Every structure is written in C-alpha cells, then in structure tokens.
Amino acid sequence: MAKISRTHHVTKNGTVKRNPNSNRIKLTKKENDNHYSIIGDYTIYAQFKKANAFYVDIPELIRKRKLIIKTLRNNGVKVSTKHNDEIINRESQRFYDDLNTYKIIETEVISRFNKIYSKGIYPPTVDNIELNNATELGWKLEKLNYRNTPISHFNELKFNVEDIQNRIEEYKKYISISI
C-alpha cells in the first residue's frame, strides 16, 4: 500500500483509495417530522423543512377564516376578503400538486444526503459531485416554497388566520373582566 498523498493511497490491486478518516468533516444530522439538516463544523450542507411543515388543511382553513370574518364583521370591523378568496379558488389544486411534488423531491434529497452522511464529507467539498447534485436538488425544494408559490400563499394565509384567531381570543379575555 503506497501513500500518494496524505488523503489517498494505492492499494495492492492498484486502485486509489481515500485514507480512512483523513480530514473527514465532522457532521451532525438532525431529523424530525418537520425538519432535516446536516451540519458540519462551519458549514450547513443540508437544511430544509419537510412537507409536513407546509401542510395546510384547506377546508379547515376556509372554515376558520369564515368564522373569523363573521366575528369581526359582527363587531363592526371592515374586512376585505377579495384577494385571498381569489387565491383560495385559483390555487387550491396547485397547492396539493406542489406539495406532492415537494414530497417526491424531499424523499430523493433525504436519500442522497443520508448516503453522503454515511460516506462522510471530505475537503475540498467543491469537488464533491454527489454533494453538489444533492444540493442542487435541494434548491428545487426551496423553489417550490418561494414567496409567490401556492405553498407559500397558503402557509401565509394559515399563519394570518391563526394570528387573528389568537388575537381575538386574547381580546375576549379583556372584555370579560369584571370589576
């Protein structure tokens, strides 16, 4: 076994192999239902939200939204709904289609990064074709959740409905105080 560099050597059969653990970057993998990440000492190699984090039950969202609108209007608050009504009607099916696409790509990205994690990452990472390909595929996930996509629109609407609902509940605490 001849050493050709500090990271590689030639085996008896003439193949070039990496020296085990030479300059291997220490990685930490974190994964739960909503999040996935692989982080090195100074670099984040993969980090994204899983499809579960973006799921919106649209019929339930519509029900909550209508209840909030009714409550606000009954209390004399002017509520504009036209813009969000158009988004809901126009993009409901696209939301579910994009979410399914996200799940398919997410499965492939996780599979690729799990293989990379088990093999290890060695410097220079710029030459790591597997890592570069997995990263590019991960960018497709980000693209599905850009600001102007159905996934983004429905999650923003969900956040706004929950925020207003919480504010109404908080307000009810104060109007029911007796002195």
JOBELBEL-V325990 format. One record per residue. N is the residue number from 1. RES is the residue in one letter. PSI is psi in whole degrees, -180 to 180 (* if undefined). BURIAL is b if it has 9 or more other C-alpha atoms within 8 Angstrom, else e. D_CENTER is the distance of its C-alpha to the mean C-alpha in whole Angstrom. Layout:
# JOBELBEL-V325990
n->N res->RES psi->PSI burial->BURIAL d_center->D_CENTER
n->N res->RES psi->PSI burial->BURIAL d_center->D_CENTER
This chain:
# JOBELBEL-V325990
n->1 res->M psi->108 burial->e d_center->45
n->2 res->A psi->135 burial->e d_center->45
n->3 res->K psi->125 burial->e d_center->43
n->4 res->I psi->-17 burial->e d_center->42
n->5 res->S psi->178 burial->e d_center->40
n->6 res->R psi->-15 burial->e d_center->38
n->7 res->T psi->-16 burial->e d_center->35
n->8 res->H psi->156 burial->b d_center->37
n->9 res->H psi->162 burial->b d_center->40
n->10 res->V psi->128 burial->b d_center->42
n->11 res->T psi->176 burial->b d_center->42
n->12 res->K psi->-32 burial->e d_center->46
n->13 res->N psi->4 burial->e d_center->45
n->14 res->G psi->2 burial->e d_center->44
n->15 res->T psi->150 burial->e d_center->40
n->16 res->V psi->128 burial->e d_center->38
n->17 res->K psi->153 burial->e d_center->36
n->18 res->R psi->138 burial->e d_center->34
n->19 res->N psi->129 burial->b d_center->35
n->20 res->P psi->133 burial->e d_center->33
n->21 res->N psi->12 burial->e d_center->31
n->22 res->S psi->118 burial->b d_center->32
n->23 res->N psi->21 burial->e d_center->30
n->24 res->R psi->131 burial->b d_center->27
n->25 res->I psi->130 burial->b d_center->24
n->26 res->K psi->123 burial->e d_center->23
n->27 res->L psi->150 burial->b d_center->20
n->28 res->T psi->126 burial->e d_center->18
n->29 res->K psi->132 burial->b d_center->15
n->30 res->K psi->131 burial->e d_center->13
n->31 res->E psi->133 burial->e d_center->12
n->32 res->N psi->-167 burial->e d_center->12
n->33 res->D psi->-28 burial->e d_center->11
n->34 res->N psi->-6 burial->b d_center->7
n->35 res->H psi->149 burial->b d_center->6
n->36 res->Y psi->136 burial->b d_center->8
n->37 res->S psi->147 burial->b d_center->10
n->38 res->I psi->121 burial->b d_center->13
n->39 res->I psi->133 burial->b d_center->15
n->40 res->G psi->-171 burial->b d_center->19
n->41 res->D psi->-43 burial->e d_center->22
n->42 res->Y psi->7 burial->e d_center->21
n->43 res->T psi->140 burial->e d_center->18
n->44 res->I psi->115 burial->b d_center->14
n->45 res->Y psi->-34 burial->b d_center->14
n->46 res->A psi->134 burial->b d_center->11
n->47 res->Q psi->117 burial->b d_center->8
n->48 res->F psi->160 burial->b d_center->4
n->49 res->K psi->144 burial->b d_center->2
n->50 res->K psi->165 burial->b d_center->5
n->51 res->A psi->-32 burial->b d_center->7
n->52 res->N psi->-35 burial->e d_center->9
n->53 res->A psi->-22 burial->b d_center->7
n->54 res->F psi->-5 burial->b d_center->8
n->55 res->Y psi->135 burial->e d_center->11
n->56 res->V psi->127 burial->e d_center->14
n->57 res->D psi->97 burial->e d_center->17
n->58 res->I psi->-46 burial->e d_center->19
n->59 res->P psi->-39 burial->e d_center->23
n->60 res->E psi->-39 burial->e d_center->22
n->61 res->L psi->-44 burial->b d_center->21
n->62 res->I psi->-42 burial->e d_center->24
n->63 res->R psi->-48 burial->e d_center->26
n->64 res->K psi->-42 burial->b d_center->25
n->65 res->R psi->-45 burial->b d_center->25
n->66 res->K psi->-40 burial->e d_center->28
n->67 res->L psi->-43 burial->e d_center->29
n->68 res->I psi->-45 burial->b d_center->28
n->69 res->I psi->-44 burial->b d_center->30
n->70 res->K psi->-46 burial->e d_center->33
n->71 res->T psi->-46 burial->e d_center->33
n->72 res->L psi->-45 burial->b d_center->33
n->73 res->R psi->-37 burial->b d_center->36
n->74 res->N psi->-23 burial->e d_center->38
n->75 res->N psi->15 burial->e d_center->38
n->76 res->G psi->16 burial->e d_center->39
n->77 res->V psi->131 burial->e d_center->35
n->78 res->K psi->128 burial->e d_center->35
n->79 res->V psi->127 burial->e d_center->32
n->80 res->S psi->126 burial->e d_center->30
n->81 res->T psi->-6 burial->e d_center->28
n->82 res->K psi->-50 burial->e d_center->29
n->83 res->H psi->-49 burial->e d_center->26
n->84 res->N psi->-32 burial->e d_center->23
n->85 res->D psi->-42 burial->e d_center->26
n->86 res->E psi->-43 burial->e d_center->26
n->87 res->I psi->-45 burial->b d_center->22
n->88 res->I psi->-48 burial->b d_center->22
n->89 res->N psi->-40 burial->e d_center->25
n->90 res->R psi->-33 burial->e d_center->24
n->91 res->E psi->7 burial->b d_center->20
n->92 res->S psi->-51 burial->b d_center->20
n->93 res->Q psi->-40 burial->e d_center->20
n->94 res->R psi->-35 burial->e d_center->18
n->95 res->F psi->-51 burial->b d_center->15
n->96 res->Y psi->-38 burial->e d_center->16
n->97 res->D psi->-47 burial->e d_center->16
n->98 res->D psi->-37 burial->b d_center->13
n->99 res->L psi->-39 burial->b d_center->11
n->100 res->N psi->-41 burial->e d_center->13
n->101 res->T psi->-43 burial->e d_center->13
n->102 res->Y psi->-46 burial->b d_center->9
n->103 res->K psi->-42 burial->b d_center->10
n->104 res->I psi->-48 burial->e d_center->13
n->105 res->I psi->-41 burial->b d_center->11
n->106 res->E psi->-44 burial->b d_center->9
n->107 res->T psi->-44 burial->e d_center->12
n->108 res->E psi->-41 burial->e d_center->14
n->109 res->V psi->-45 burial->b d_center->12
n->110 res->I psi->-42 burial->b d_center->12
n->111 res->S psi->-46 burial->e d_center->15
n->112 res->R psi->-44 burial->b d_center->16
n->113 res->F psi->-32 burial->b d_center->15
n->114 res->N psi->-39 burial->e d_center->16
n->115 res->K psi->-44 burial->e d_center->20
n->116 res->I psi->-43 burial->b d_center->19
n->117 res->Y psi->-44 burial->b d_center->19
n->118 res->S psi->-33 burial->e d_center->22
n->119 res->K psi->-36 burial->e d_center->24
n->120 res->G psi->160 burial->b d_center->23
n->121 res->I psi->133 burial->b d_center->23
n->122 res->Y psi->143 burial->b d_center->26
n->123 res->P psi->152 burial->e d_center->27
n->124 res->P psi->131 burial->e d_center->27
n->125 res->T psi->-20 burial->e d_center->23
n->126 res->V psi->-25 burial->e d_center->24
n->127 res->D psi->-3 burial->e d_center->26
n->128 res->N psi->100 burial->e d_center->23
n->129 res->I psi->-42 burial->e d_center->23
n->130 res->E psi->-44 burial->e d_center->21
n->131 res->L psi->-44 burial->b d_center->18
n->132 res->N psi->-43 burial->b d_center->19
n->133 res->N psi->-41 burial->e d_center->18
n->134 res->A psi->-39 burial->b d_center->15
n->135 res->T psi->-43 burial->b d_center->14
n->136 res->E psi->-40 burial->e d_center->15
n->137 res->L psi->-36 burial->b d_center->13
n->138 res->G psi->-32 burial->b d_center->10
n->139 res->W psi->-29 burial->e d_center->11
n->140 res->K psi->-34 burial->b d_center->11
n->141 res->L psi->-46 burial->b d_center->7
n->142 res->E psi->-39 burial->b d_center->7
n->143 res->K psi->-33 burial->e d_center->11
n->144 res->L psi->-14 burial->b d_center->10
n->145 res->N psi->24 burial->b d_center->8
n->146 res->Y psi->166 burial->e d_center->11
n->147 res->R psi->-33 burial->e d_center->13
n->148 res->N psi->21 burial->e d_center->16
n->149 res->T psi->160 burial->b d_center->14
n->150 res->P psi->-39 burial->b d_center->14
n->151 res->I psi->-45 burial->b d_center->11
n->152 res->S psi->-45 burial->b d_center->11
n->153 res->H psi->-47 burial->b d_center->15
n->154 res->F psi->-33 burial->b d_center->14
n->155 res->N psi->-36 burial->b d_center->12
n->156 res->E psi->-43 burial->e d_center->14
n->157 res->L psi->-42 burial->b d_center->17
n->158 res->K psi->-46 burial->b d_center->16
n->159 res->F psi->-46 burial->e d_center->16
n->160 res->N psi->-42 burial->e d_center->19
n->161 res->V psi->-45 burial->b d_center->21
n->162 res->E psi->-37 burial->e d_center->20
n->163 res->D psi->-46 burial->e d_center->21
n->164 res->I psi->-40 burial->b d_center->24
n->165 res->Q psi->-43 burial->b d_center->25
n->166 res->N psi->-39 burial->e d_center->25
n->167 res->R psi->-40 burial->e d_center->27
n->168 res->I psi->-44 burial->e d_center->29
n->169 res->E psi->-41 burial->e d_center->30
n->170 res->E psi->-41 burial->e d_center->30
n->171 res->Y psi->-38 burial->e d_center->33
n->172 res->K psi->-32 burial->e d_center->34
n->173 res->K psi->-39 burial->e d_center->35
n->174 res->Y psi->-28 burial->e d_center->37
n->175 res->I psi->-6 burial->e d_center->39
n->176 res->S psi->14 burial->e d_center->40
n->177 res->I psi->135 burial->e d_center->42
n->178 res->S psi->143 burial->e d_center->46
n->179 res->I psi->* burial->e d_center->48
